[in-house]
Amino acid sequence: MEEQRKQEIAASLDKAAQEGLFVVVPIRTPVKVRKDSPKLAIAVPFGDKDDPDLFVCPKCSHRHFGVVRCEKCGEDHSACRKLHVAGLTSVEWLLHMWNQVPPLLCSMQMFARKSILSAQARNEMDYEILKQDFKYIYHIDDDVFMPPTALYEMHNVMERTPDAAVLSAVYTTKEELVEPEIYKLHGEGAYWNFSTKPGVIEPIFGAGGGALMVRVEALREIEKCLPGDFWADVHELEFDSTGRMKTLWGHDIRFCKRFYEAWQMDDHPNGIGPMGVADPKKAANVSQQWKVYVAGWIQCVHYDYKTQRSYFLPSDAPCFTDANRPAYWDSLWNQEGFGSNRRYPELFSAICEMIPEGSKVLDFGCGVGILMEMLTKKRGCRVFGADLSPRAIKILSDRWLDGVAIDAIDLPKNGDGHIGPYDPEETVFVSTETLEHLDYKRSHAMLSYASRYKEVVLSFPNGTVEGTPSGEHVREFDEESAVEFLSRYFNRVEVYEPVGGRLIARCSGAKPQEAEAPVQEASDEGACLVQADDDNTGSDNSGG
């Protein structure tokens, strides 16, 4: 940033501080921290806002944003320009911030800039923060509500991802038909198919500026090698050398794009962004190729002060319905809880009769523990559950059942340990209504792991289940295809007549398996409707 521009920003901040429009407040940490502990700056641009309760009909409580006539002079005025309050924010936003879990052993300060556009406010705050020894900046808008652990989890991910210059949470536009403000590639619009699995991040082109954590080290390097403000709306209307009109860059997308621009070639066909190619001349100016990532499981609410309405991702968004991601099942179990209708009385009763009394059991894909409770009460079994959904495990643990949240792809391989407290050689492995949800890699991981157990009992639909939500089932079996498929993993396979529209398979005797899933053979097509190659898609079911 040019020296003259720095002086202008410093003067603007000095004036704002004198007028009470720029405030810096230390945040007390729950434990004492050393003076040299990593510092986190939380930067919030507070814009002027209308008082939403100024024009409300006393009869019907309708909020008026049309024309209001002044009783004194008789002039008509827009109600949307009625009353502006510098730095006004909502009680809801305050409570969400108050409820944030702070990063461990990390000192924090809040920076608040009022009464100017967000791009200028962010730019001024970043300039001031870079004069100090902060490690990260968290940019949060005053109309974005974060989940309670957002700050803690984003800080954790940044600490574990050294090439991350920017990490974005997810929030949407404030429109009737919302879109996530996440952009995978330039020119392709909003990106919907990000992973919602906790801890899984992926590189993106850019994101809205309302929920970003930024690495100060990377920002310092950008300041040295690229001219201009950090945040600025840039209107490039001239045509480039190919005759194409250049893009109008919003300040948030431009901010993200600059981390790629500092390293990559400008004229490569893939363009600037995650698919770009390094430029040796540029690469000499920065320590590494910085990247922008999205943490898709951290989902925020975007709040409209005028209408008092909250905007968030719809429940049928692709990131929830595609290939059974954890967030999809978390959302489902939040709605259904232990009172779920996924009880399958005929099926579960038949399975209970197959399990010897007093057995040790691992229920994989246990959901909220309906079968676990039946086995405990009716057969006196000691049961441990495993499921993709952390929410399902929380629900069953509240009922004094034991379990762990785990993806099938993460099951121990090559005899390297086991999940739960029971020795596989003394335990029955049960998995009901799960196999049909698993892609090829996950079914291979689950069945290879299950083959180590004394006995394996599986259930799955007999053919197509009408009314199944799109994306839930990726496999379809009949008796013949089930025997053929399971015989790759077990020496003994018995498939029983349909029970309540379901098949039951009893298996034992492990066949040697490769640690990784082999290339899918053509014969798999009869038992598989959809194949997902991405490790972040197609996970194990929660008992559906």
C-alpha positions in Angstrom: 0.0 0.0 0.0 1.4 3.4 -1.0 2.6 5.7 1.8 0.2 8.5 0.9 -2.7 6.0 1.1 -1.6 4.8 4.5 -1.5 8.4 5.7 -5.1 8.9 4.4 -6.3 5.8 6.3 -4.5 6.8 9.5 -6.1 10.2 9.3 -9.6 8.7 8.7 -9.1 6.3 11.7 -7.9 9.1 14.0 -11.0 11.2 13.1 -13.3 8.3 13.5 -11.8 7.4 16.9 -12.4 11.0 18.1 -16.0 10.8 17.0 -16.6 7.4 18.6 -16.8 5.7 15.2 -13.7 3.5 15.6 -13.4 1.4 18.7 -10.9 -1.2 19.8 -11.8 -3.4 22.8 -9.8 -6.3 24.4 -11.7 -9.5 24.9 -11.1 -11.2 28.2 -10.0 -14.8 27.8 -11.4 -17.6 30.1 -7.8 -18.4 31.2 -4.7 -16.3 31.5 -2.5 -16.3 28.5 1.1 -15.3 27.9 1.9 -12.0 26.3 3.4 -13.7 23.3 0.4 -16.0 22.7 -1.2 -15.9 19.2 -3.4 -12.9 18.8 -6.7 -12.9 17.0 -8.4 -9.6 15.8 -12.1 -9.7 15.3 -13.0 -6.9 12.8 -16.6 -5.8 12.4 -17.9 -3.1 10.1 -21.0 -1.6 11.7 -23.1 0.2 9.1 -25.9 2.7 9.6 -29.2 0.9 10.0 -32.9 1.8 9.9 -34.8 1.5 13.1 -37.2 -1.4 12.1 -39.8 -0.4 14.7 -40.2 3.3 13.8 -43.2 2.8 11.5 -45.4 -0.1 12.7 -49.2 -0.1 12.3 -50.7 -0.3 15.8 -53.6 -2.3 14.5 -52.0 -5.1 12.4 -48.3 -4.6 13.4 -47.3 -4.3 9.7 -43.9 -2.7 9.3 -44.0 0.2 6.8 -41.2 0.8 4.4 -43.1 2.8 1.8 -43.8 6.5 1.9 -44.3 8.4 5.2 -45.8 11.9 5.3 -44.3 14.3 7.8 -47.1 15.6 10.1 -45.4 19.0 10.4 -44.6 20.1 6.9 -46.7 17.6 4.8 -43.8 16.4 2.8 -43.6 12.7 1.7 -40.5 10.7 2.5 -39.2 7.2 1.9 -39.6 5.2 5.1 -36.4 3.4 4.3 -34.6 6.6 5.0 -36.4 7.4 8.2 -33.8 7.0 10.9 -30.1 6.0 10.7 -28.2 5.1 13.8 -24.4 4.7 13.6 -23.3 1.3 14.9 -26.7 0.0 15.7 -26.8 -3.8 15.8 -29.4 -6.4 16.9 -29.7 -8.2 20.2 -29.6 -11.4 18.2 -26.1 -10.6 16.8 -24.9 -9.6 20.2 -26.1 -12.8 21.8 -24.5 -14.9 19.1 -21.1 -13.2 19.6 -21.5 -13.5 23.3 -22.0 -17.2 22.9 -18.8 -17.8 20.9 -16.4 -20.4 22.2 -12.9 -18.7 22.2 -9.8 -20.4 20.8 -7.7 -21.9 23.5 -4.7 -19.8 24.8 -5.3 -17.1 22.3 -5.7 -13.4 23.2 -8.3 -11.4 21.2 -9.3 -7.9 20.4 -12.5 -6.5 18.8 -12.2 -3.8 16.2 -15.4 -1.9 15.3 -15.6 0.7 12.5 -18.9 2.5 12.1 -20.8 4.6 9.6 -18.9 3.8 6.4 -19.3 1.2 3.7 -18.0 -2.2 4.7 -15.2 -2.3 2.1 -13.7 1.0 3.5 -14.3 -0.2 7.0 -12.5 -3.5 6.5 -9.7 -1.9 4.7 -9.0 0.6 7.5 -9.3 -2.0 10.2 -6.9 -4.4 8.3 -4.4 -1.5 7.9 -4.5 -0.8 11.7 -4.3 -4.5 12.6 -1.2 -5.0 10.4 0.6 -2.4 12.5 0.4 -4.8 15.5 1.5 -8.4 16.1 -1.8 -10.3 15.4 -1.7 -13.7 13.8 -5.2 -13.9 12.4 -8.1 -11.5 11.5 -11.6 -12.7 11.7 -13.9 -10.6 9.5 -17.5 -10.9 10.6 -20.4 -8.8 9.4 -22.8 -7.3 11.9 -25.7 -9.1 10.2 -24.1 -12.6 10.2 -24.8 -14.9 13.1 -22.2 -17.6 13.7 -22.7 -21.0 15.3 -21.2 -21.1 18.8 -18.0 -23.0 18.0 -17.3 -21.2 14.7 -14.4 -19.1 16.0 -12.8 -22.0 17.8 -13.1 -24.4 14.9 -11.9 -21.9 12.2 -8.9 -21.0 14.3 -8.1 -24.7 14.8 -8.3 -25.3 11.0 -6.0 -22.3 10.2 -3.5 -23.6 12.7 -3.5 -27.0 11.0 -3.5 -25.7 7.4 -0.3 -23.7 6.8 -1.1 -22.7 3.2 -4.5 -21.3 4.1 -4.5 -17.5 3.6 -8.3 -17.3 4.0 -10.9 -19.6 5.5 -14.6 -18.9 4.9 -17.6 -20.1 6.8 -20.9 -20.4 4.8 -23.7 -17.9 4.7 -26.3 -17.0 2.0 -27.6 -14.1 0.1 -30.6 -12.3 1.5 -33.0 -13.2 -1.3 -36.2 -15.2 -1.6 -34.2 -17.9 -3.4 -31.0 -17.9 -1.4 -27.5 -18.9 -2.7 -24.4 -19.6 -0.7 -21.8 -16.8 -1.0 -19.2 -19.4 -1.9 -17.5 -19.5 -5.4 -15.5 -22.5 -6.5 -14.4 -21.2 -10.0 -14.6 -17.8 -11.6 -17.7 -17.4 -13.8 -19.5 -20.5 -12.6 -21.8 -18.8 -10.0 -22.5 -19.9 -6.5 -21.0 -23.2 -5.4 -23.4 -25.6 -3.7 -21.5 -28.9 -3.5 -19.0 -28.2 -0.8 -18.5 -30.8 1.9 -20.3 -30.4 5.2 -18.2 -33.0 7.0 -16.6 -31.5 10.1 -12.9 -30.8 9.5 -13.0 -31.2 5.7 -12.1 -28.0 3.8 -11.6 -27.5 0.1 -10.0 -24.7 -2.0 -12.3 -22.1 -3.6 -12.0 -19.1 -5.8 -13.6 -16.7 -3.3 -16.3 -16.0 -0.8 -18.4 -13.2 0.7 -16.5 -11.1 3.2 -19.0 -11.6 6.1 -17.4 -14.7 7.8 -13.7 -14.9 6.8 -10.6 -15.7 8.9 -7.4 -14.3 7.3 -3.8 -15.1 8.0 -1.9 -11.9 8.8 1.4 -13.3 7.4 -0.2 -13.9 4.0 -1.8 -10.4 4.0 1.6 -8.8 4.7 3.1 -10.5 1.7 0.2 -9.4 -0.5 0.7 -5.8 0.7 4.3 -6.0 -0.5 3.8 -7.4 -3.9 0.4 -6.1 -5.1 -0.5 -2.4 -5.1 -3.8 -0.9 -3.9 -6.2 -1.3 -1.0 -6.8 -4.7 0.5 -10.6 -4.2 0.2 -12.0 -2.2 -2.7 -14.8 -2.5 -5.3 -12.9 -2.4 -8.7 -14.8 -1.6 -11.9 -12.8 -2.8 -14.9 -14.8 -1.9 -18.0 -12.1 -1.9 -20.6 -11.6 -4.9 -23.0 -8.6 -7.1 -22.6 -6.2 -8.3 -25.4 -8.6 -11.1 -26.4 -11.5 -8.7 -26.9 -13.3 -9.9 -23.8 -14.7 -7.4 -21.3 -13.0 -7.6 -18.0 -14.9 -8.3 -14.8 -16.5 -6.0 -12.2 -14.9 -7.2 -8.9 -16.8 -6.9 -5.6 -14.4 -6.0 -2.8 -14.8 -9.4 -1.1 -14.1 -11.5 -4.2 -11.3 -9.2 -5.2 -9.8 -9.6 -1.7 -9.7 -13.4 -2.1 -8.5 -13.3 -5.7 -5.4 -11.3 -4.8 -3.9 -14.2 -2.8 -4.0 -16.2 -6.0 -2.8 -13.3 -8.2 0.3 -12.9 -6.1 1.5 -16.3 -7.3 -0.3 -17.3 -10.6 -0.1 -16.5 -14.3 -2.7 -13.9 -15.4 -3.3 -15.3 -18.9 -3.5 -19.1 -18.3 -6.7 -20.7 -19.7 -7.6 -22.0 -16.2 -7.6 -18.4 -14.9 -6.8 -17.1 -11.5 -8.0 -19.3 -8.7 -7.7 -22.9 -7.4 -7.0 -24.2 -10.9 -4.4 -21.6 -11.8 -0.8 -22.2 -12.7 2.2 -20.7 -11.0 4.2 -17.9 -12.5 7.9 -18.2 -11.6 8.4 -14.4 -11.6 5.5 -13.8 -9.2 6.3 -16.8 -7.0 9.6 -15.2 -6.1 7.7 -12.5 -4.2 5.8 -14.7 -1.8 6.8 -17.5 0.5 4.3 -20.0 -0.9 1.1 -20.4 -2.9 -1.6 -19.1 -0.6 -5.0 -20.6 -0.9 -8.6 -19.7 0.0 -10.7 -22.5 1.6 -14.3 -23.1 2.7 -15.3 -24.8 5.9 -18.6 -26.1 4.7 -19.9 -27.4 8.0 -19.7 -24.0 9.6 -23.0 -22.5 8.5 -24.1 -19.0 9.5 -27.4 -17.1 9.4 -27.7 -13.9 7.4 -30.1 -11.4 9.1 -32.1 -8.7 7.5 -32.6 -5.8 9.9 -35.4 -4.2 7.9 -37.6 -7.3 7.7 -36.3 -9.0 10.8 -35.9 -12.1 8.7 -33.1 -14.8 8.8 -31.7 -16.4 5.7 -29.8 -19.7 5.6 -29.2 -22.7 3.4 -32.4 -24.6 2.6 -32.7 -28.2 3.8 -32.7 -29.6 0.3 -29.5 -27.8 -0.7 -27.1 -30.2 -2.6 -24.5 -30.0 0.2 -27.1 -31.7 2.5 -28.8 -34.2 0.2 -25.8 -35.3 -2.0 -24.3 -38.6 -0.9 -25.4 -38.6 2.7 -23.1 -36.1 4.3 -23.0 -35.8 8.1 -24.9 -32.5 8.1 -27.8 -34.1 6.2 -28.3 -36.8 8.9 -27.6 -34.3 11.7 -30.5 -32.2 10.3 -32.7 -35.2 10.0 -32.1 -36.5 13.5 -32.6 -33.0 14.9 -36.1 -33.1 13.4 -36.9 -36.8 14.3 -34.9 -37.5 17.5 -35.5 -40.8 19.3 -39.1 -40.7 18.3 -38.2 -41.4 14.7 -40.4 -43.6 12.6 -37.3 -45.5 11.4 -38.1 -48.4 13.8 -38.7 -51.3 11.4 -40.5 -53.5 14.1 -40.5 -56.7 12.0 -37.0 -56.4 10.9 -35.5 -55.4 14.3 -37.4 -58.1 16.1 -36.1 -60.7 13.6 -32.5 -59.5 14.1 -32.9 -59.5 17.9 -33.8 -63.2 17.7 -30.6 -63.9 15.7 -28.3 -62.4 18.3 -27.5 -64.8 21.2 -28.5 -63.5 24.7 -25.8 -61.6 26.5 -23.7 -61.0 23.3 -21.3 -58.2 22.8 -22.5 -56.2 19.7 -21.2 -53.4 17.5 -24.1 -51.6 15.8 -22.6 -49.8 12.8 -25.0 -47.1 11.3 -26.9 -47.2 14.6 -28.7 -43.9 14.1 -30.2 -42.8 17.5 -29.9 -46.3 19.0 -33.3 -47.8 18.4 -32.0 -51.3 17.7 -29.3 -50.8 20.4 -32.0 -50.3 23.0 -34.0 -53.3 21.9 -30.9 -55.6 22.0 -30.1 -54.3 25.5 -33.6 -54.7 26.9 -34.8 -57.9 25.1 -31.5 -59.9 24.8 -29.4 -58.5 27.6 -26.7 -57.6 25.1 -23.8 -55.2 25.7 -24.0 -52.9 22.6 -21.7 -50.1 21.3 -22.9 -47.9 18.4 -21.2 -46.2 15.5 -22.7 -43.7 13.2 -21.8 -40.9 10.7 -24.0 -38.4 12.5 -22.5 -36.7 15.6 -26.1 -35.6 16.4 -27.4 -39.2 16.4 -24.6 -40.2 18.8 -25.5 -37.3 21.1 -29.1 -38.4 21.2 -28.3 -42.0 22.0 -25.8 -41.0 24.7 -28.5 -38.9 26.4 -30.3 -42.3 26.8 -27.4 -43.9 28.5 -26.2 -45.7 25.4 -22.6 -45.7 24.2 -21.3 -44.8 20.7 -18.9 -42.9 18.5 -19.3 -40.8 15.4 -17.2 -42.2 12.5 -17.2 -42.3 8.7 -16.9 -45.7 7.2 -13.8 -44.5 5.3 -12.1 -43.9 8.6 -12.5 -47.4 10.0 -9.3 -49.1 11.1 -7.5 -51.0 8.3 -5.2 -54.1 8.2 -6.2 -55.2 11.7 -4.9 -51.9 13.2 -7.1 -51.6 16.2 -10.9 -51.6 16.4 -13.7 -49.2 17.4 -15.6 -49.6 20.7 -14.6 -51.6 23.8 -15.2 -55.1 22.5 -12.8 -57.5 20.9 -14.0 -58.3 17.3 -13.4 -62.0 17.8 -15.9 -62.0 20.6 -18.4 -59.6 19.1 -21.3 -59.6 16.6 -21.2 -56.9 14.0 -24.7 -55.6 13.1 -25.5 -53.0 10.4 -29.1 -52.3 9.5 -30.2 -50.2 6.6 -26.7 -48.8 6.0 -25.1 -50.7 3.1 -27.4 -49.2 0.5 -26.2 -45.7 1.4 -22.4 -46.4 0.9 -20.4 -45.7 -2.1 -17.9 -48.3 -3.3 -15.0 -47.1 -1.2 -17.0 -46.9 2.0 -18.8 -50.3 1.5 -15.4 -51.9 0.9 -14.0 -50.2 4.0 -17.0 -51.3 6.1 -17.2 -54.9 4.9 -13.4 -55.4 5.1 -13.5 -54.2 8.7 -16.7 -56.2 9.5 -15.1 -59.4 8.3 -12.9 -59.5 11.3 -15.9 -60.0 13.7 -17.2 -63.3 15.0 -20.4 -62.9 13.0 -21.9 -60.2 10.8 -25.6 -59.5 10.5 -26.7 -57.0 7.8 -30.0 -55.7 6.5 -30.9 -53.6 3.4 -33.9 -53.0 1.2 -35.1 -55.6 -1.2 -35.0 -53.6 -4.4 -36.1 -50.0 -4.7 -37.8 -48.2 -1.8 -40.5 -45.8 -3.1 -40.3 -42.3 -1.7 -36.6 -42.4 -0.8 -35.2 -38.9 -1.0 -32.9 -38.3 -3.9 -29.3 -39.1 -3.2 -29.9 -41.3 -0.1 -29.6 -44.7 -1.7 -26.6 -45.4 -3.9 -27.0 -49.2 -4.0 -29.8 -51.6 -4.8 -29.8 -55.3 -4.0 -32.0 -58.4 -4.6 -31.1 -61.8 -3.0 -28.9 -62.9 -5.8 -26.8 -59.7 -6.1 -26.5 -59.5 -2.3 -25.0 -63.0 -2.1 -22.6 -62.3 -5.0 -21.5 -59.0 -3.5 -21.0 -60.1 0.1 -19.2 -63.3 -1.0 -16.2 -61.2 -1.9 -15.7 -60.5 1.8 -17.0 -63.6 3.6 -16.7 -67.4 3.2 -20.2 -68.0 4.5 -23.1 -65.8 3.3 -26.8 -66.6 4.0 -29.5 -64.2 2.8 -33.0 -64.6 4.3 -36.4 -64.0 2.8 -37.6 -60.4 2.9 -38.8 -59.1 6.3 -40.9 -56.0 6.0 -39.5 -55.3 2.6 -35.9 -55.9 3.8 -33.3 -58.6 3.3 -31.2 -60.0 6.1 -27.8 -61.4 5.5 -25.7 -63.5 8.0 -22.0 -63.7 7.2 -18.8 -65.1 8.7 -15.3 -66.1 7.8 -13.1 -63.4 6.4 -11.6 -63.4 2.9 -8.3 -61.6 2.4 -8.8 -58.0 1.2 -6.8 -55.1 -0.1 -6.5 -52.1 2.2 -7.9 -49.8 -0.5 -10.9 -50.5 -2.6 -10.1 -52.2 -5.9 -11.2 -50.8 -9.2 -14.9 -51.4 -9.5 -15.7 -54.3 -11.8 -18.5 -54.3 -14.4 -20.4 -56.9 -12.3 -20.9 -54.3 -9.5 -23.3 -52.4 -11.7 -26.2 -54.6 -10.8 -25.8 -53.7 -7.1 -24.9 -50.1 -7.4 -27.0 -47.2 -8.7 -24.5 -44.4 -8.2 -20.8 -44.3 -7.7 -19.1 -41.4 -6.0 -15.4 -41.0 -6.5 -14.9 -38.1 -4.0 -14.0 -39.2 -0.5 -16.2 -36.4 0.9 -19.3 -37.9 -0.6 -21.4 -41.0 -0.1 -21.0 -41.7 3.6 -22.6 -44.2 5.8 -26.2 -43.9 6.8 -27.7 -43.1 10.2 -30.1 -46.0 10.2 -32.4 -44.8 7.4 
